[in-house]
Every structure is written in structure tokens, then in C-alpha cells.
């Protein structure tokens, strides 16, 4: 289910982190799901956006997740 309120979205993402013992949640709003996601970790929140219609949101998400994973395993 896509959320429409960013505060509720982040709250649900934080609950999922705790409930499912995850390290990271990629969350998105219904209105901006093609252009923006919020990456939620314990104690941090990053927003990833496309700069223009040619940008690939998935590539940006993968880069950020790879960076976070590298820091996590080191």
C-alpha cells in the first residue's frame, strides 16, 4: 500500500525496521513514487530524487544501498 502522508510513511518504515529486524527500508509516497523515495535506517533518513526525466531512480537507489551495505559489512 502506497502512503500519501510522509510523516506516516516514515513512522511505518521505522515500525517495519523494528518489527522485521531490518537494517533499511525503501519507502515511497503515492504522489511521487516514480520520482522520489525515502531511505530509512535506524536513526537516519535520506531522500533520493530524480533530477530530470532521463534519470533512473532505481540506479540511484542501488548506488545508495550499495554504499550503505559496504559500510555495514566493514
N, C-alpha and C positions, 0 to 999 in steps of 0.2 A: 504494500500500500504506500503510495507516494503521499507525503505530508505537504500541507500548504502553509504551515507556520514554522519559521526557522527555529524559534525557541523550543517548541515542542519537538521538532526534529532532532535537535541536539540532545534534548533530555532523553528521548527514546534511544538515541545512539549510545549515550552514556549508560543507560539501563542495559542495553544489549552487551556492552563491554563487560559489565559486571556479571550479568546472568549467564552468559555463554563463555565467560573466561577468555575473551578475545583480546587482542592487542590493538586492533584498529578496526574502525567501521567507516565505510564509504557511504555517505548519506546524501540524498538529493531531494529537492523540492519539486513539486509537480510543475510549477510555473517555469522552472529553469533547468529541468533535468537534462536537456541537450547541451547546455552551455556552462553549467556550473555544478560542482559537487563540494561537499564539506567532508574533509577527512578528520575523523575524531579519534583521538588516542587518549589514554589516561592523562589528564591534565593539559591537553593541548587540542587546538582546533585550527586547521588550515583550510582555506578555500581555494579551490582550483577552478579557474575560469578559462574559457577560450577567449582569445584576443580578437579574432575575426572568424568569418565563416569558413576559412580554409584550415583553421587549426583543428587538430584532432584531440578531443577531450580525453579519450582513452589513453593516448600516448602520454599525455601529461600525468594522468593518474598512475600509470605504470611506472614512470620515472620516479614520482614521489614515493610510491610503495617500495620500489627497489632501494631507494635511499634509506627509507625507514627500516627496511629489513636488514640492510647492511649494518646499520648502527645497532640494531637489536642483536645480531649474532656475534658482533665483535666484542 
